[in-house]
Amino acid sequence: MDLDVPIRKIIHVDMDAFYASVEQMDNPVLKGKPIAVGGGGKRGVISAASYEARKFGVKSAMSGRLAEKLCPELIFVQHRFERYKDISKRIRAIFFDYTDLVEPLSLDEAYLDVTENKIGFPSATLIAQKIRERIHYEIGLTASAGISINKFVAKVASDYNKPNGQKTVNPEDVLEFLEALDIRKFYGVGKVTAEKMYQKGIFTGKDLKTKPLDYLEENFGKSGKYYYHVVRGIHNSPVKPNRIRKSLAAERTFSNNLSSEIFMLEKLEQIAQEVARRLENSRMSGKTVTLKIKYSDFTLQTRSKTLPYFINDKSVILDTAKDLLYQEKLKNSVRLLGISLSNLNTSKNKANLDKHDTKQTVSVQLKFDF
């Protein structure tokens, strides 16, 4: 193992039940009660649930109807995305007091590289503690954090002591930590992949580590190489302050199922308008238009078309989406339509960012203030 390669000090900060916590903070009547953001009405889908609601099994992406069955006392609250964005900006400002290497993943989570930091603290653990204290004191919300040598381990660790906690995985403990980890806890292993791994006798990181690279690539495709490396503590991706966006999308869930393409055209126009607006705000264009269709039985279908030029105009996006809609017959009535644009004109910058990646190797002999 190469001991000359510097080990990064990475923090993953994850706000606790962010949307729901903001609503409880702004409306004290909701504190301590099971609430769901979104999900109201006959066809609503939940965006976030408070910890009081999660005890009943309520979670994001669940239908409001099912959530209400699980928790009859559930209180539904409307989204207030502008408020969430405002709070997120204030949280991010705290991050920048410690480092300029901040990579937001969403409104409520981000990676920070504090290997070299603005306050000169040698301990990433203490920096994470200070950040969490400031978020609580200055904003009124709680956050959890994971601290380790790379983004993968830090993200896994941030989920360990939620809510309002943190976990540090020191360099000398990384391999042992990963070997003991349930395969479902590995970031990037979804429900379907986890079931496939179970069928092959892979239940923990230790089990995964026994599988050679060719076996993992044969059974899990391109992801096999990723699994092979992360279980050995190797994750090369640095914190990227100017994180490249891969796609931009908008979608609508309908109050009543739509059974004919004709009824969907007006909805598609509204969605295309929203995509075009977001592209203009982000100063982006893209080549690949994808139409997302969710049927009444909750099955999902996507249809894509790549154009020979970059687009951001509503009419072109809409015309392409219409072509995709009529590409084949619908399988059932439709409850949701979405349009996304990918292959964005930001992708040309990716090579410039990736070339700064450094190979990272873990040694159990390596010890320093973490």
C-alpha angles and dihedrals in degrees: 000000000000109000093179093073109099116239116227124228105225129182123194111199117196122182115228112250086328105191093039092045091052090053092049091047093050094043112040090191087072096053114118092010130112107257136170125202108221121350096105122136131033096302104025123138121208118244098186140357131206119241089252088060094043090063087070093049096262112147143159119288090028120126115255091234094058092044091054090052091052093045114022090184092057115136116213118214127189121244119261102187096169089058091049091049091051092051090046091055090052091050091048090052088060090053091054090057086070105033142356090218097091122145113189115207095184139330092292107038141045144164120238126194107209098167085116109021139179097246097047095237113158092202120078088188092061092045091053090049091050093048092051092048091051093049089053096044100039100035106019099237133109127236136189126215142198121204126195148114099291143016095260097055093040092054093049091047094051090067094054103081101026131185109045097344142100140212130204121204105197119214093253091051100048099093094046090046093052094045091055093045119113107242090236088065093060109109106239096031107108129192095271094047091047091054090049090050091049089054089055094049096258109136104142140025088262090058091047091051092059091063116092121231096253091053092052093046091048093051102032104027119214091352090064092078090049092052091047092056103038093053086058092052094255116135114149102189113114125210104275114205090191095048111190115240111226100194145000123213149168130194142178132212112209126224088222128031115257116225103181134055089227091063090051098057095080090049091049090052091055092048093047089051090054093048091050091049092052091047091052092049090049093041091232139136132189143195105211121071117194125191115207119203124185113189128213090260088056095248112143130220131180129194122190139190127186117210124208091239140040117267137187101157118118095223094053092045090049095047090050092048090050091052089052092048092055093041092098139357118279115254096214142339113308129238099175139027127188138176125203133180118210138163084069125192089249091071092082087072094056095086090056091054097042094053088067092060112116126208111250127203126184122223123188087212093063114101130167140137106300 
